Amino acid sequence: MTVIRGQRLTTFDVTPDGESFSLNVTDDQDRPATLVLPSDCLNELMMTLPEMVRRSLQARFRDASLRVVYPVGSWNVDRSVNPGSVVVTLRTPDGFAVSFGIPAAELFRMWTQSASISSDTSGPVGN
């Protein structure tokens, strides 16, 4: 197995046909290296990265309660192609964005819980 000990993520590229992408890094001797993966891996990567961040953070600081919290800079609620659902897009001030399909009733439940949290600081609420 080839091991690349990356020191810094530099850039990424997507092929013109969108079939693959590359993550460009510099290694521990400051040499450029690239990992090329098929685009089908992007969803797995997106779903895996938050858990990797959580585990790394909790292991580094030996605190199981730690988590990364991103500030919301803007958001949109749009119609969904699924009846009874909406698409909620949250964006950080630096441009990171993620969209969720949420049943409208669940969005209303989130709103009512957030209203109660704003008046009660005893701890987190939710699923």
Backbone torsions as a table, in degrees:
resi	resn	phi	psi	omega
1	MET	NA	137.0	176.6
2	THR	-89.0	129.2	178.1
3	VAL	-114.4	126.0	174.2
4	ILE	-110.4	118.5	177.7
5	ARG	-91.9	89.7	-178.5
6	GLY	-71.8	142.3	176.9
7	GLN	-106.7	-26.0	-176.0
8	ARG	-157.2	134.9	171.7
9	LEU	-82.0	125.6	-175.2
10	THR	-100.0	-57.9	-178.0
11	THR	-149.3	179.5	170.1
12	PHE	-138.0	160.2	177.2
13	ASP	-138.1	151.6	172.9
14	VAL	-123.3	133.9	179.6
15	THR	-64.0	153.4	-179.1
16	PRO	-55.8	-31.2	179.6
17	ASP	-87.6	-3.1	178.0
18	GLY	74.1	8.6	-176.3
19	GLU	-81.0	-19.4	178.7
20	SER	-150.8	167.1	178.3
21	PHE	-141.3	162.6	178.3
22	SER	-132.2	143.5	172.4
23	LEU	-107.3	120.5	-177.4
24	ASN	-101.4	131.9	-177.4
25	VAL	-134.3	169.3	164.0
26	THR	-111.4	140.9	-177.7
27	ASP	-87.3	-174.2	-175.7
28	ASP	-69.1	-6.8	173.9
29	GLN	-112.5	20.0	177.7
30	ASP	62.7	28.3	175.8
31	ARG	-97.9	144.6	177.5
32	PRO	-71.2	144.8	175.6
33	ALA	-145.0	156.2	-177.2
34	THR	-137.4	138.2	171.0
35	LEU	-110.6	121.2	-179.3
36	VAL	-109.8	128.7	-179.5
37	LEU	-132.7	154.0	174.0
38	PRO	-68.8	148.7	-178.0
39	SER	-60.7	-22.8	176.0
40	ASP	-60.5	-20.2	179.0
41	CYS	-79.5	-12.1	-175.8
42	LEU	-60.4	-43.0	-179.9
43	ASN	-63.6	-44.0	177.6
44	GLU	-60.4	-40.4	179.0
45	LEU	-64.4	-45.4	179.1
46	MET	-61.5	-38.5	-178.3
47	MET	-77.0	-25.5	-177.2
48	THR	-87.6	-34.9	-175.1
49	LEU	-56.6	-45.6	179.5
50	PRO	-59.8	-37.6	178.2
51	GLU	-69.6	-37.6	176.7
52	MET	-62.5	-43.2	179.2
53	VAL	-63.5	-45.1	-179.2
54	ARG	-60.6	-49.0	-179.3
55	ARG	-62.9	-43.0	-180.0
56	SER	-62.7	-46.8	-179.6
57	LEU	-61.5	-46.4	-178.2
58	GLN	-68.4	-35.4	177.8
59	ALA	-71.0	-42.4	-178.7
60	ARG	-62.1	-40.5	-174.6
61	PHE	-107.2	3.9	177.9
62	ARG	49.3	48.1	-178.9
63	ASP	-141.8	106.8	-176.1
64	ALA	-68.2	-13.5	-178.2
65	SER	-87.8	-10.1	-177.0
66	LEU	-70.4	144.9	175.1
67	ARG	-154.6	156.5	177.0
68	VAL	-86.1	129.7	179.2
69	VAL	-122.7	123.1	-179.0
70	TYR	-99.4	136.8	175.8
71	PRO	-73.1	142.7	176.8
72	VAL	-90.9	122.9	177.5
73	GLY	-91.5	-36.6	177.4
74	SER	-156.3	165.9	179.3
75	TRP	-154.0	157.9	175.8
76	ASN	-136.4	147.1	169.6
77	VAL	-120.3	120.7	-177.2
78	ASP	-124.1	163.0	175.2
79	ARG	-65.1	148.5	175.9
80	SER	-107.8	157.0	173.3
81	VAL	-72.6	-16.1	177.8
82	ASN	-90.1	119.8	179.9
83	PRO	-57.2	138.5	178.8
84	GLY	82.5	1.6	179.9
85	SER	-121.2	160.8	174.7
86	VAL	-128.8	162.7	173.9
87	VAL	-108.0	119.3	179.0
88	VAL	-105.4	122.0	177.8
89	THR	-112.2	125.1	177.3
90	LEU	-110.7	135.4	179.9
91	ARG	-127.2	138.3	173.9
92	THR	-83.5	163.1	178.6
93	PRO	-59.2	-26.6	-179.0
94	ASP	-92.5	7.5	170.9
95	GLY	105.1	-7.3	176.1
96	PHE	-66.4	133.6	-178.7
97	ALA	-138.0	145.3	175.1
98	VAL	-144.2	143.2	-178.4
99	SER	-117.8	143.8	178.9
100	PHE	-128.3	139.4	170.4
101	GLY	-89.8	120.9	-174.6
102	ILE	-129.7	131.3	172.5
103	PRO	-59.3	137.3	-176.5
104	ALA	-55.8	-36.9	179.3
105	ALA	-64.3	-35.8	178.3
106	GLU	-69.3	-38.1	176.4
107	LEU	-61.8	-40.5	176.8
108	PHE	-64.3	-40.9	178.3
109	ARG	-63.3	-39.2	177.2
110	MET	-62.1	-41.8	179.9
111	TRP	-63.0	-45.1	-178.6
112	THR	-66.5	-37.8	176.8
113	GLN	-67.0	-38.9	180.0
114	SER	-66.6	-33.4	177.2
115	ALA	-65.1	-38.5	179.5
116	SER	-74.0	-32.3	178.2
117	ILE	-66.7	-36.8	-177.6
118	SER	-63.1	-22.3	178.5
119	SER	-103.1	-5.7	-179.0
120	ASP	-131.3	115.6	-177.6
121	THR	-101.4	26.0	-175.8
122	SER	-77.2	-12.9	177.3
123	GLY	151.7	-179.0	-176.1
124	PRO	-71.1	152.7	176.4
125	VAL	-131.7	143.4	176.8
126	GLY	140.5	-172.2	-178.4
127	ASN	-101.3	NA	NA
